[in-house]
Amino acid sequence: MKLTRKQAIRNHRKMWNWIADETEKRDVKVKKADYFRENGITDEPYTLCYCCEFARQLAFKVKECIFCPIKWGDNANATCCDGCKIFLKWITSSAGDKDGNSSAQLAREIANLPEKPNSEIIRTAFTEAENHPDVDELDFYTALVDCGFTTDDVRTCMGDEPADHMQQFCEEHGLI
């Protein structure tokens, strides 16, 4: 499954809002797997998470979590996997908690977490590619394009030289 950043975030929000709505409606905690099963979605994303599926597209030699398009905490590198408090609270929550930590409330908070800016993801991708010179350039630029990043996005955060190189490479290889 290939997802652009925009699609991953949209699907993330849709899934978590559905989980919140259904948990409130049923008064029982609804889980991610329920979303896919009950909505007839057979092409399930990696770890049942659209953001993980997106991030995995950019991860060549590193843990994909650094490419997550959602900000899971104040720490720039915080992810749901590294002990994010809100996600851990949701995992251990129940539907009827009365202390403001019900699974429905937490799911809605997760649905509405802020996005990482394009520039943060692009800079991380370029840094990781530089740190791993054995990453295939065609794979790298294919992943960027598949994720919805353009040469204009690269120009905005990385400057003219990397953007011009990407433009030329992608044109030569039929990526754009």
C-alpha positions as a printed Julia matrix, in Angstrom:
176×3 Matrix{Float64}:
   0.0    0.0     0.0
   1.4    3.38   -0.98
   0.21   6.41    0.93
   0.97  10.07    0.58
   1.47  12.05    3.76
  -1.93  13.66    3.23
  -3.67  10.27    2.79
  -1.95   8.79    5.84
  -3.0   11.68    8.06
  -6.56  11.71    6.71
  -6.91   7.95    7.25
  -5.32   8.21   10.71
  -7.86  10.84   11.77
 -10.78   8.94   10.23
  -9.82   5.69   11.98
  -9.25   7.21   15.42
 -12.43   9.3    15.26
 -14.36   6.15   14.3
 -12.79   4.32   17.26
 -13.86   7.18   19.56
 -17.39   7.31   18.12
 -17.91   3.56   18.27
 -16.5    3.32   21.79
 -18.94   6.0    22.95
 -21.82   4.38   21.12
 -21.14   0.86   22.4
 -19.79   1.8    25.81
 -17.04  -0.76   25.29
 -13.51  -0.09   24.1
 -13.18  -0.49   20.34
  -9.73  -1.29   18.95
  -7.85  -0.61   15.74
  -8.43  -4.13   14.4
 -12.19  -3.59   14.83
 -12.01  -0.6    12.49
 -10.57  -2.65    9.66
 -12.78  -5.69   10.21
 -16.05  -3.79   10.62
 -15.38  -1.49    7.67
 -14.41  -4.35    5.36
 -10.87  -3.06    4.89
  -8.72  -5.98    3.81
  -5.64  -4.01    2.76
  -4.56  -3.31    6.32
  -1.61  -0.98    6.85
   1.55  -1.99    8.66
   0.86  -2.39   12.42
  -2.76  -1.39   11.71
  -1.6    2.21   11.45
  -1.72   4.44    8.39
   1.07   6.63    9.73
   3.32   3.59   10.22
   2.57   2.49    6.67
   3.5    5.93    5.36
   6.68   6.1     7.46
   7.75   2.65    6.36
   7.92   3.87    2.76
  10.77   6.22    3.68
  12.67   3.95    6.02
  15.54   2.26    4.25
  18.07   1.56    6.97
  16.49   3.08   10.08
  13.48   2.59   12.29
  10.54   3.98   10.38
   9.08   5.81   13.37
  11.25   8.85   12.72
   9.2    9.46    9.56
   5.8    9.42   11.27
   3.77  12.38    9.97
   2.12  12.92   13.38
   3.65  14.72   16.38
   3.1   12.38   19.31
   4.62  14.62   21.95
   6.76  17.62   22.73
   9.95  15.76   21.88
  10.58  16.07   18.13
  11.39  12.37   17.96
   8.43  11.17   20.03
   6.37   8.42   18.4
   3.54   6.2    19.51
   6.06   3.34   19.74
   8.52   4.97   22.12
   6.23   5.37   25.07
   4.02   8.25   24.03
   1.89   8.94   27.08
  -1.39   9.41   25.24
  -1.04   6.17   23.26
  -0.02   4.21   26.36
  -3.0    5.66   28.23
  -5.29   4.57   25.39
  -3.84   1.04   25.39
  -4.55   0.65   29.12
  -7.82   2.61   29.15
 -11.35   1.32   29.34
 -14.54   2.67   27.82
 -16.06   3.92   31.05
 -13.24   5.77   32.79
 -14.73   8.81   34.48
 -11.46  10.64   35.14
 -11.08  12.12   31.65
  -9.08   9.18   30.38
 -11.75   7.08   28.76
 -10.62   5.23   25.66
 -13.05   7.28   23.57
 -11.62  10.58   24.81
  -8.06   9.4    24.3
  -8.85   8.07   20.81
 -10.27  11.48   19.88
  -7.12  13.17   21.2
  -5.0   10.8    19.1
  -7.15  11.58   16.05
  -6.43  15.26   16.49
  -2.71  15.2    17.24
  -0.84  17.85   15.24
   1.04  17.05   12.06
   4.77  17.24   11.61
   5.68  19.78    8.96
   6.78  18.46    5.56
  10.17  20.04    6.13
  10.85  17.92    9.21
  10.14  14.68    7.36
  12.08  15.71    4.25
  15.13  16.84    6.23
  15.1   13.57    8.14
  14.89  11.6     4.89
  17.84  13.45    3.35
  19.89  13.14    6.54
  19.27   9.41    6.75
  20.11   8.97    3.05
  23.41  10.81    3.64
  24.12   8.64    6.69
  23.51   5.48    4.64
  25.3    5.94    1.31
  24.27   2.45    0.21
  20.65   3.6    -0.12
  19.71   3.42   -3.78
  19.04   6.88   -5.21
  16.16   5.62   -7.35
  14.53   4.0    -4.31
  15.04   7.18   -2.3
  13.44   9.52   -4.83
  10.7    7.03   -5.66
   9.79   6.94   -1.97
   9.73  10.73   -1.73
   7.5   11.04   -4.78
   5.22   8.19   -3.65
   4.84   9.94   -0.29
   3.6   13.03   -2.11
   6.67  15.2    -1.75
   7.54  17.45   -4.67
  10.69  19.2    -5.78
   9.07  22.42   -4.55
   8.74  20.85   -1.09
  12.41  19.88   -1.21
  13.39  23.36   -2.46
  11.52  24.99    0.43
  13.31  23.07    3.15
  16.59  21.93    1.57
  17.41  24.65   -0.96
  17.96  24.83   -4.7
  20.8   22.35   -5.17
  19.03  19.27   -3.69
  15.76  20.27   -5.37
  17.4   20.75   -8.77
  19.15  17.4    -8.44
  15.89  15.7    -7.46
  14.09  17.35  -10.4
  16.71  16.22  -12.91
  16.98  12.69  -11.48
  13.22  12.19  -11.3
  12.7   13.46  -14.85
  15.48  11.2   -16.18
  13.95   8.18  -14.45
  10.31   8.92  -15.25
   9.26   9.6   -11.69
   7.78  13.0   -12.53
